[in-house]
Amino acid sequence: MHRRSISGRNLDKAITSDDILGKEVIDSEGEIIGVVEKVLIDPENFDMIGIEIDKGFLKRGLVIGRSYMDRITEYALFLNTKVLYQIKGMSVFDSSGKLIGKVTRVNMVGKRNKIKEIVVSGGFISRAAGRDIIIPAVKIKRIEHNVLLDVKMEDLT
């Protein structure tokens, strides 16, 4: 038997909050980000705005906008992007392969999933300079298991 709304709309494929809450959230590279804790809905037009993610004990939660969601399955909610905030703690290498240090902070462009700059410390260059190094996003070549820059270490200071 088909379920229908009062307007006659077919509800057989509708997703409920029960279908979303508690599901794991997985980014486009297969990394588990956390679990869905809340569904955020616009009170004026009732559209889904996004979700709030619980990242675990003693970790700050994260809000993901609807435009970053790819699909919801029986097992998880999949994102269409890598959550760039997750690069904190990754090693940073220059274009010649020298270790610069580790990402200690990620400064985003507003509230978007776009990096403005990263703060790196703990490596040779930051110890030698006696401070953290701020690297603008334009100098980042690639982010995978580590952050790879498109400049040499000498060009950062």
BASEDO-507876 format. One line per 10 residues: their letters; for each residue x, y, z of N, C-alpha, C, O, CB. Coordinates in pm, 1 decimal, m for minus. Each point is the difference from the previous one (the first is absolute). Glycine has a CB too. Layout:
<recs>
a) X,Y,Z,X,Y,Z,X,Y,Z,X,Y,Z,X,Y,Z; ... $
</recs>
This chain:
<recs>
mhrrsisgrn) 84.2,m119.1,0.0,m84.2,119.1,0.0,88.0,124.5,0.0,94.9,9.9,77.8,m278.3,m134.0,44.4; 152.3,216.0,m207.3,76.8,122.9,m13.1,m44.8,103.2,102.3,m119.4,17.8,24.3,150.9,m64.6,m267.6; 66.7,115.1,303.3,m31.6,111.0,90.5,m6.0,126.8,m83.0,83.5,21.7,m87.8,28.2,m135.5,286.5; m209.4,196.3,m171.1,m14.5,127.2,m71.4,m25.2,111.9,99.7,m59.9,m20.1,105.6,m30.0,m98.9,m309.0; 137.8,238.3,166.5,m24.4,116.7,84.7,m140.3,51.9,m27.6,m70.0,m50.8,m87.6,316.6,110.3,90.3; m286.1,39.4,70.8,m132.8,58.5,m16.2,m18.2,60.1,m139.4,m111.7,8.8,m51.1,106.1,38.1,296.9; 118.9,m5.1,m307.3,m5.5,57.1,m134.9,6.4,m107.4,m108.0,m5.0,31.0,m119.0,112.3,175.3,207.4; m96.2,m331.9,m47.4,5.7,m109.6,m96.0,140.7,m39.8,m40.4,18.4,m89.2,m82.8,m235.4,165.7,1.9; 316.0,m11.0,138.7,139.2,m29.2,m32.6,40.5,m137.4,54.7,m33.1,m33.4,113.7,85.1,280.6,m111.9; 19.1,m326.5,m81.9,44.6,m132.4,40.5,111.2,13.2,104.9,99.5,68.3,m24.1,m161.4,m162.9,m203.9 $
ldkaitsddi) 46.1,30.4,343.0,96.0,9.3,109.1,82.8,m126.5,18.8,74.5,m11.0,97.4,m228.9,168.9,11.0; 142.5,m253.7,m200.3,70.5,m127.3,15.5,151.2,15.7,7.4,65.8,m78.0,68.9,m251.7,m29.1,m190.2; 242.5,204.9,53.1,145.1,18.2,m0.4,44.4,115.2,89.4,116.9,38.6,m2.7,m112.6,m130.2,m227.9; m95.5,146.7,309.2,33.5,111.1,89.7,94.3,m48.0,110.2,m7.3,m114.4,44.9,m215.3,223.7,m93.3; 310.5,m19.7,90.4,94.5,m29.6,106.7,m47.7,72.8,125.1,m38.0,116.9,m6.5,232.1,m147.3,m157.5; m192.3,m37.7,276.3,m41.7,61.6,125.6,123.1,34.9,82.7,111.2,m42.4,m31.1,m328.6,m86.4,27.7; 195.9,206.9,109.6,111.4,33.3,89.3,58.2,m127.0,62.4,120.3,m6.9,25.4,m224.9,231.7,22.9; 20.5,m324.5,m23.6,49.6,m127.5,54.1,97.6,m68.1,m95.6,90.4,m71.4,43.3,m305.1,45.6,81.9; 196.2,48.1,m255.5,89.3,m60.0,m100.3,137.2,67.6,m1.4,97.2,m59.4,m46.6,m297.7,0.7,m91.3; 209.8,182.0,188.4,123.5,77.9,m6.8,74.9,2.9,133.2,121.8,m17.7,3.0,m227.7,156.3,m180.2 $
lgkevidseg) 34.2,m116.6,286.5,64.4,14.1,131.0,77.3,m126.1,38.6,m50.7,m111.6,m11.2,m131.2,269.5,79.9; 305.2,m137.8,m23.1,83.8,m111.0,43.3,79.4,m66.8,m111.4,82.8,m87.0,27.1,m246.4,52.3,150.4; 139.9,74.1,m302.4,76.1,m57.9,m111.6,141.2,59.0,m3.6,21.5,116.0,35.3,m235.4,m149.5,m166.9; 308.9,m48.8,88.4,136.0,49.8,m18.9,2.6,95.3,m118.6,m75.5,m16.6,m95.8,172.8,m195.7,192.9; m10.1,312.3,m90.0,20.8,94.5,m109.3,137.3,m30.0,m58.1,100.1,m0.2,71.7,m248.7,180.5,34.8; 152.6,m205.7,m236.8,123.2,m40.6,m67.9,31.0,100.6,m110.5,m86.0,31.4,m82.3,42.3,m276.5,134.6; 168.1,295.5,m53.3,36.0,99.1,m101.8,29.9,m66.6,m133.9,m6.7,m122.3,m12.0,98.0,270.9,191.9; m58.5,m68.4,m279.4,19.2,m50.6,m136.3,121.5,m90.9,m14.1,13.7,m69.6,m100.6,m121.9,275.8,19.2; 196.4,m206.4,181.1,117.0,m87.9,m3.8,m17.0,m122.3,89.3,94.6,m76.0,20.4,46.4,275.0,m68.0; m261.5,m217.9,100.9,m29.3,m118.2,80.1,31.6,12.3,147.5,m10.0,m98.6,73.1,52.0,m27.5,m274.5 $
eiigvvekvl) m4.3,243.8,247.3,32.4,18.6,141.8,m127.0,25.8,79.3,m84.0,80.3,m40.6,311.0,10.4,m19.6; m241.1,m158.9,173.5,m115.3,20.8,86.9,22.1,127.7,78.9,99.8,13.7,70.8,m144.2,m263.0,m54.5; m49.1,342.9,m28.5,10.0,129.8,65.2,m64.0,m3.0,138.2,49.4,65.2,92.1,m50.8,45.4,m316.1; m105.4,m183.7,239.7,m73.9,m8.0,125.7,m137.9,m57.1,m27.0,m20.2,m69.8,m99.4,147.5,265.9,194.2; m223.5,m166.6,m6.1,m136.8,m46.8,m20.0,m96.9,118.2,3.2,25.0,100.1,67.1,33.6,m322.7,37.2; m167.8,210.0,m176.8,m100.3,105.6,m5.9,m67.3,11.5,136.3,m56.0,m96.5,52.1,18.4,56.9,m300.2; 44.5,160.2,304.4,m59.1,25.2,130.9,m130.8,77.9,m11.7,m93.6,m22.7,76.7,322.7,20.8,23.2; m235.0,94.8,m197.2,m119.1,82.8,m18.8,m23.8,22.2,m148.9,93.7,0.8,m79.9,m55.2,112.7,302.5; m163.7,m95.7,m258.0,m38.3,41.4,m134.5,m45.1,145.1,12.3,m85.6,31.4,82.7,16.5,m269.5,m156.5; 125.7,327.0,m7.7,m29.9,142.6,7.8,m99.2,38.7,m109.2,23.4,m26.3,m118.0,204.9,71.3,215.1 $
idpenfdmig) m338.9,17.4,m57.6,m108.2,34.3,m92.3,m28.8,149.2,8.7,m8.4,55.7,109.5,m90.8,m287.2,m87.0; 84.0,296.3,m137.8,m34.0,141.8,m7.5,m143.9,17.9,49.6,m91.7,m59.7,m56.5,252.4,96.6,m139.6; m182.4,43.8,300.2,m134.2,13.7,55.9,m98.7,76.5,m89.3,m121.0,m7.7,21.1,229.0,m0.5,200.3; m57.2,81.6,m320.5,m89.4,76.8,m85.9,m54.1,m80.0,m117.8,m118.8,8.0,m31.2,244.1,193.0,98.1; m38.1,m278.5,m133.0,m46.5,m73.9,m117.6,8.1,m151.7,19.2,m33.0,m76.0,m91.1,106.3,268.1,m49.8; m29.2,m236.1,259.6,6.4,m141.3,37.5,97.7,m82.8,m82.7,m6.9,m122.9,1.1,m226.2,145.8,70.4; 324.1,43.0,m143.4,103.5,m71.4,m74.2,108.7,m47.9,95.8,27.1,63.8,101.8,m75.2,74.3,m307.9; 109.3,m250.0,172.6,112.3,m49.7,78.5,121.5,87.8,m29.4,38.6,17.3,m115.6,m130.2,m255.6,112.9; 151.5,293.5,108.4,117.2,86.2,m14.0,127.2,m84.0,2.6,93.7,24.7,m75.9,m217.6,165.7,185.3; 125.9,m289.6,m21.4,118.0,m82.8,14.1,m12.4,m91.6,120.2,m109.7,m29.4,47.7,246.2,207.3,m155.8 $
ieidkgflkr) m19.6,m222.8,156.3,4.0,m90.6,114.5,108.8,44.9,96.0,95.3,67.5,m38.7,m179.9,m258.6,m102.7; 68.7,152.8,265.8,105.4,20.7,98.5,59.5,m136.1,31.5,m72.0,m97.9,20.0,m41.6,304.5,78.2; 246.1,m211.3,m94.1,70.8,m126.8,17.8,65.7,m4.8,137.0,64.0,96.1,42.9,m24.2,m111.1,m290.5; m56.0,m96.4,315.0,71.3,m28.0,124.3,127.4,m73.2,m39.2,m4.9,m108.1,m58.5,m210.3,96.4,199.2; 329.7,71.7,m108.0,128.8,m58.0,m38.9,61.7,m85.3,109.1,111.7,m49.4,m15.7,m77.4,243.8,m131.4; m104.7,m212.3,256.5,52.1,m85.0,106.3,30.8,76.4,125.9,m10.0,122.6,4.6,101.8,m269.4,m176.7; m54.7,73.6,273.2,27.6,53.5,132.2,111.0,104.5,m5.1,106.2,m24.2,m57.3,m179.4,m192.8,158.1; 48.4,332.2,m41.1,94.9,111.5,10.9,39.6,63.3,m133.0,98.4,73.7,m5.8,m15.1,m184.0,207.7; m157.4,83.0,m307.9,27.5,64.0,m128.4,m116.3,92.4,m33.9,m116.5,m33.5,21.6,254.8,m165.0,m100.3; m104.6,314.3,25.5,m100.2,99.2,m35.2,m83.0,m48.9,m118.3,53.7,m55.3,m95.9,95.6,239.0,181.7 $
glvigrsymd) m280.2,m162.9,m78.1,m89.5,m41.2,m107.3,22.0,79.5,m127.5,79.2,94.2,m3.1,m244.3,m159.7,174.8; 95.4,27.3,m274.7,18.3,60.1,m130.8,m135.9,8.4,m68.3,m79.7,m93.3,9.4,317.0,3.6,m27.1; m264.4,200.0,m50.6,m123.4,14.9,m76.1,33.4,m11.7,m148.1,91.5,65.9,m49.3,m195.0,82.0,228.8; 28.9,m231.9,m249.6,19.8,m20.5,m143.6,m125.6,46.9,m72.5,m110.6,m44.1,31.3,267.4,m153.2,8.5; m139.3,286.6,m136.5,m112.0,49.6,m79.3,m50.1,m104.1,m99.1,73.3,m90.8,m39.0,17.1,320.9,64.3; m214.0,m215.9,m64.8,m64.2,m94.6,m91.5,74.8,m14.8,m131.6,1.8,m108.3,m58.5,m218.2,166.6,162.6; 278.2,49.7,m151.2,69.4,m6.2,m129.0,122.6,m91.4,2.7,50.2,m38.6,m105.6,m130.9,269.3,60.7; 129.3,m265.7,163.5,115.9,m89.3,11.9,m40.7,m146.9,10.7,86.2,m87.7,6.2,37.7,273.3,104.3; m253.2,m212.6,m108.2,m47.5,m138.2,12.6,m19.9,m61.9,m137.3,m54.9,62.8,m90.5,m56.5,m6.3,308.2; 156.4,m180.1,m232.0,m11.5,m71.3,m126.9,m120.8,m93.2,m0.3,m85.9,8.4,m87.7,334.3,5.5,60.1 $
riteyalfln) m254.0,m104.0,127.8,m111.7,m94.8,5.5,m13.3,m58.4,139.6,94.3,m0.7,79.1,m62.0,m53.5,m321.7; m151.0,6.0,269.9,m28.4,m67.7,126.4,m36.6,m142.2,m34.5,m90.1,m25.3,m79.9,12.0,238.7,195.8; 149.2,m305.9,m54.6,m28.5,m141.2,m22.9,m52.3,m61.6,129.0,m14.5,67.3,102.1,193.2,m81.0,m281.0; m205.9,m112.3,171.9,m45.5,m73.0,117.8,106.1,1.8,110.5,m33.5,m11.0,117.9,m107.6,m135.4,m265.8; 267.7,160.2,110.8,110.1,m13.6,94.0,67.6,130.2,40.3,53.1,9.5,110.7,m20.1,m228.9,m208.4; m33.6,319.5,11.1,74.9,122.1,29.5,m48.9,116.6,m85.2,m74.9,m17.2,m96.1,273.4,m121.9,158.5; m152.9,259.8,m23.2,m22.2,120.5,m78.5,134.4,34.6,m63.4,99.4,17.7,70.4,m290.4,67.1,81.6; 194.0,m75.2,m283.7,124.4,24.8,m73.8,8.2,145.2,m43.9,m98.6,58.5,m44.6,100.4,m296.4,m33.8; 117.5,295.4,91.7,24.0,136.6,m43.3,62.6,0.9,m138.8,59.7,m99.0,m42.2,m32.2,171.6,281.3; m41.2,38.4,m309.5,57.8,11.9,m133.3,136.0,71.4,2.4,52.6,37.8,m104.6,m284.9,m34.5,10.5 $
tkvlyqikgm) 288.0,14.6,213.5,126.3,71.4,14.7,77.1,m53.2,119.7,m54.6,m72.5,83.1,m46.8,276.3,m188.0; 226.8,m167.7,112.8,81.1,m29.6,118.2,m23.3,115.1,97.0,m2.4,115.9,m41.3,180.3,m248.2,m91.4; m195.0,102.0,260.4,m16.2,104.5,100.3,139.6,53.1,31.0,78.6,m66.1,67.8,m290.6,m40.9,31.4; 241.9,225.0,m148.5,135.6,53.3,7.1,44.8,30.8,141.8,119.8,4.7,27.8,m154.6,88.4,m252.6; m59.7,m72.2,313.7,34.8,23.6,140.0,74.5,m120.8,57.2,75.6,13.5,96.2,m277.1,136.8,m70.2; 180.4,m266.8,m84.4,59.3,m124.3,47.3,150.7,m9.5,m25.0,62.3,m95.9,45.4,m281.5,m10.3,m86.0; 279.8,201.7,m29.7,143.5,m8.9,m27.7,85.6,36.6,120.2,122.1,m15.1,m4.2,m172.1,67.9,m231.9; m12.4,m4.9,342.8,74.7,33.0,121.3,74.4,m124.6,47.6,m58.9,m107.2,13.9,m110.7,286.1,50.1; 299.7,m163.5,m39.2,83.0,m112.0,42.6,77.1,m66.0,m113.3,89.8,m80.2,25.6,m251.7,44.3,154.8; 128.6,68.1,m305.9,72.6,m58.8,m113.4,138.8,61.6,m12.3,21.8,115.0,38.2,m239.4,m156.8,m157.3 $
svfdssgkli) 310.2,m35.4,65.7,134.7,49.8,m28.0,m3.7,85.4,m126.2,m78.5,m24.9,m91.5,183.4,m178.2,202.0; m17.9,304.9,m113.4,9.0,91.1,m114.2,139.4,m11.9,m59.6,100.0,11.5,70.8,m270.1,148.2,30.8; 175.9,m183.0,m232.9,126.7,m13.7,m71.8,9.4,107.2,m108.0,m99.9,35.8,m62.4,103.8,m284.5,108.2; 118.5,299.8,m67.2,18.5,98.7,m106.3,13.7,m70.7,m134.8,m9.0,m122.5,m6.9,119.6,281.3,169.6; m89.0,m82.5,m269.2,4.4,m56.2,m135.3,119.8,m91.8,m23.1,m0.2,m79.2,m94.2,m117.1,282.5,16.0; 220.4,m193.4,163.9,115.7,m88.7,m15.1,m7.6,m120.1,94.7,91.9,m81.8,3.8,45.1,279.5,m73.5; m245.2,m208.4,145.4,m18.7,m114.3,89.1,47.4,20.2,142.8,m3.2,m94.3,79.0,25.1,m41.8,m277.6; 22.1,256.7,234.2,44.1,26.3,136.6,m120.9,17.1,92.0,m98.9,64.0,m35.7,309.6,44.5,m51.4; m200.0,m167.4,206.2,m105.8,13.6,99.2,3.8,139.8,59.5,102.7,43.4,52.1,m92.6,m289.9,m0.9; m122.5,316.8,m59.3,m11.0,134.4,55.9,m48.2,m6.9,144.6,47.3,75.3,85.1,m94.6,18.1,m314.4 $
gkvtrvnmvg) m46.0,m182.9,257.0,m58.7,m14.2,133.1,m138.6,m61.8,m11.3,m31.6,m67.6,m98.0,162.8,266.2,181.4; m213.0,m174.7,17.7,m137.2,m52.9,1.9,m99.6,114.9,3.8,28.3,106.1,55.7,49.7,m315.1,62.0; m194.6,187.4,m177.3,m106.5,99.4,1.2,m55.8,7.8,141.9,m50.0,m98.9,53.5,m6.6,55.7,m298.9; 65.7,161.9,305.6,m53.9,18.2,134.8,m131.3,76.2,m1.3,m76.6,m6.1,96.1,308.2,2.6,m7.7; m257.9,75.5,m197.5,m126.1,74.6,m10.1,m35.6,17.8,m147.1,87.4,14.5,m85.4,m41.4,106.4,303.9; m174.3,m122.2,m245.7,m49.0,23.0,m135.5,m92.5,120.3,5.9,m101.9,m3.7,68.9,120.8,m243.3,m132.9; 15.1,353.0,m6.9,m85.7,118.2,m8.1,m78.3,m7.6,m130.4,57.1,m4.9,m109.0,105.0,145.1,247.6; m293.2,m141.1,m124.5,m88.1,m16.1,m115.6,m47.2,135.9,m51.7,9.5,100.8,70.1,m83.2,m324.5,18.1; 23.3,225.1,m210.4,m61.0,119.1,m57.8,m142.8,4.4,52.6,m85.7,m76.5,m44.4,233.1,70.7,m166.9; m172.1,94.6,305.0,m132.9,9.3,61.6,m40.2,m132.7,62.6,76.9,m60.1,75.0,m141.5,235.8,m241.3 $
krnkikeivv) m54.4,m220.1,135.4,m50.1,m127.3,52.6,m5.8,m105.0,m109.8,m70.8,m100.1,12.1,m62.4,223.4,160.6; 207.8,m100.0,m279.4,m0.4,m93.1,m112.9,108.7,m105.2,15.8,89.8,14.5,82.9,m179.7,166.1,m230.8; 81.6,m285.1,69.4,99.0,m107.5,0.3,111.9,35.6,m98.0,30.7,m75.3,m92.4,m208.2,m97.5,153.0; 237.5,290.0,m37.7,107.9,48.4,m85.8,108.7,57.8,89.8,m26.6,84.2,85.7,m133.8,m34.8,m278.4; 283.2,m96.0,171.7,111.7,42.7,83.6,47.1,139.4,m39.9,20.3,29.6,m117.8,48.3,m269.0,147.7; m52.0,323.8,71.0,60.6,131.7,m19.2,151.2,m13.3,18.6,78.9,48.2,m81.3,m290.3,70.5,162.5; 250.3,m186.6,30.1,139.9,m23.1,31.1,10.3,m109.8,104.9,m96.2,m30.0,70.8,154.1,269.8,m126.7; 60.7,m298.9,64.4,25.9,m98.1,105.2,115.0,50.4,85.9,86.7,73.7,m47.0,m169.3,m264.6,m98.8; 82.0,150.5,271.5,107.2,34.1,91.9,76.1,m128.6,27.3,m58.6,m101.6,37.5,m72.0,295.4,68.0; 263.4,m188.2,m125.2,85.2,m118.1,12.2,103.2,24.9,109.1,57.4,108.4,9.6,m91.1,m166.9,m254.1 $
sggfisraag) 56.4,m43.8,326.7,105.3,10.1,101.2,62.5,m136.5,23.3,m50.1,m101.8,m47.5,m68.2,295.1,156.5; 228.0,m193.7,m35.6,64.0,m125.0,39.5,104.8,m53.1,m94.7,70.2,m95.1,34.4,m276.5,46.4,77.5; 219.4,105.4,m228.0,99.0,m47.8,m96.1,126.4,82.3,6.6,13.8,89.4,83.4,m196.5,m168.7,m230.8; 274.5,47.8,58.4,129.9,66.6,m4.2,m13.8,151.5,m16.2,63.1,76.7,72.8,34.7,m284.8,m170.2; m180.0,250.4,2.5,m8.4,143.2,m29.4,m60.9,78.7,115.3,46.6,109.6,31.1,m67.2,m165.5,m272.4; m82.1,2.1,304.7,m63.2,74.8,108.6,89.3,2.0,124.9,0.7,98.9,73.3,m227.3,m162.0,m164.3; 301.7,m44.8,116.1,92.7,m0.9,114.2,113.6,99.0,m24.8,42.0,71.3,91.1,m98.6,m313.3,m42.1; 105.7,246.0,m172.7,110.2,90.4,m32.5,m45.0,146.0,9.6,75.8,86.7,43.4,23.3,m262.6,m194.1; m221.9,201.2,110.1,m51.4,136.6,4.1,m52.0,34.7,139.0,m20.9,117.3,31.1,m37.9,m133.4,m273.8; 37.8,m85.6,326.4,m50.4,23.4,134.3,m147.4,35.7,3.7,m46.7,59.4,97.1,272.5,13.2,m36.2 $
rdiiipavki) m299.2,m107.7,m164.6,m142.9,34.0,m5.3,m73.5,m91.6,m97.4,60.0,m78.7,m73.2,m5.9,318.0,129.4; m185.8,m225.7,m53.7,m82.3,m72.5,m96.0,12.6,65.2,m137.5,32.4,118.2,m11.4,m193.2,m186.9,194.7; 134.8,m9.7,m286.3,3.6,49.8,m137.1,m142.9,3.3,m53.7,m72.6,m98.9,9.7,307.8,6.8,m46.3; m274.4,203.7,m18.9,m132.8,12.4,m60.9,17.1,m17.1,m150.8,76.0,72.4,m64.3,m160.8,83.6,250.0; 12.4,m253.1,m240.1,12.0,m30.5,m142.5,m134.8,26.1,m67.2,m99.1,m65.2,33.1,280.0,m109.2,11.6; m185.7,269.2,m138.9,m125.8,28.0,m69.7,m40.4,m116.6,m90.9,84.7,m75.5,m47.9,m31.7,321.4,56.3; m180.9,m258.6,m30.5,m54.9,m110.6,m79.2,57.6,m5.6,m141.2,11.4,m108.4,m57.2,m219.7,126.0,190.8; 244.5,96.0,m190.3,52.3,1.0,m137.3,132.5,m74.8,m13.5,39.8,m35.6,m111.0,m154.5,253.1,77.4; 183.6,m241.5,145.8,127.7,m73.1,m3.9,m18.1,m149.7,23.0,97.3,m75.4,m1.4,16.5,281.3,83.0; m238.7,m249.5,m60.4,m28.0,m142.2,19.3,m26.5,m63.1,m135.8,m91.1,41.0,m72.0,m3.6,0.6,303.8 $
kriehnvlld) 175.0,m141.4,m265.9,m16.0,m68.1,m128.5,m104.9,m110.0,8.4,m86.4,m12.0,m86.8,324.6,63.4,32.2; m229.0,m133.0,162.6,m88.5,m116.4,9.5,m16.2,m39.6,146.4,92.5,14.1,80.0,m20.7,m93.8,m309.7; m189.9,30.4,263.3,m25.3,m54.5,132.9,m47.0,m142.7,m18.3,m103.9,m25.1,m61.1,45.7,253.1,158.7; 135.1,m321.0,m44.3,m36.9,m141.4,m4.5,18.9,m55.2,140.7,m75.1,35.3,90.9,142.4,m60.2,m337.7; 32.2,m61.5,265.6,32.1,m48.3,134.7,84.1,103.7,72.7,4.9,1.9,123.0,m14.3,m241.4,m201.7; 74.8,324.9,3.0,80.2,111.0,50.6,m34.9,123.0,m82.6,m72.7,m8.4,m99.0,261.8,m146.4,174.8; m136.4,268.5,m33.8,m18.5,124.5,m75.1,128.1,22.9,m79.1,108.9,5.6,57.2,m269.5,94.3,117.2; 147.3,m86.7,m304.5,114.8,23.0,m87.4,m6.5,142.0,m54.9,m102.7,42.6,m52.9,113.1,m288.4,m7.9; 99.6,318.0,73.7,5.5,138.9,m46.4,60.1,7.2,m139.8,68.2,m92.4,m44.3,m46.2,172.0,281.8; m48.1,30.5,m306.2,60.2,17.5,m132.5,118.5,96.9,4.0,42.7,50.1,m104.1,m266.3,m96.7,0.8 $
vkmedlt) 276.9,73.2,223.6,116.9,86.3,16.7,101.5,m70.1,89.6,m33.0,m93.3,73.2,m108.9,301.5,m103.0; 265.9,m161.0,22.3,104.9,m54.1,88.1,m8.0,68.8,135.2,m55.2,109.1,14.3,205.1,m159.1,m212.2; m92.4,m18.3,297.1,m1.2,49.4,137.1,58.8,141.1,9.2,m52.3,83.6,73.6,71.1,m320.0,8.1; 87.9,263.4,m154.6,66.6,130.0,3.9,m91.1,114.9,m43.9,18.5,114.2,42.2,195.7,m232.3,m85.8; m312.0,87.4,m41.1,m90.9,103.4,m51.8,m115.8,30.6,95.0,m84.3,84.5,m30.3,144.7,m158.2,m199.0; m65.0,5.7,343.7,m109.8,21.7,95.4,29.8,111.1,100.3,m91.9,58.6,57.2,32.7,m298.2,m82.6; 187.0,268.4,46.5,33.6,99.4,102.5,37.0,132.8,m58.5,30.7,93.6,73.9,44.6,m275.2,69.9 $
</recs>
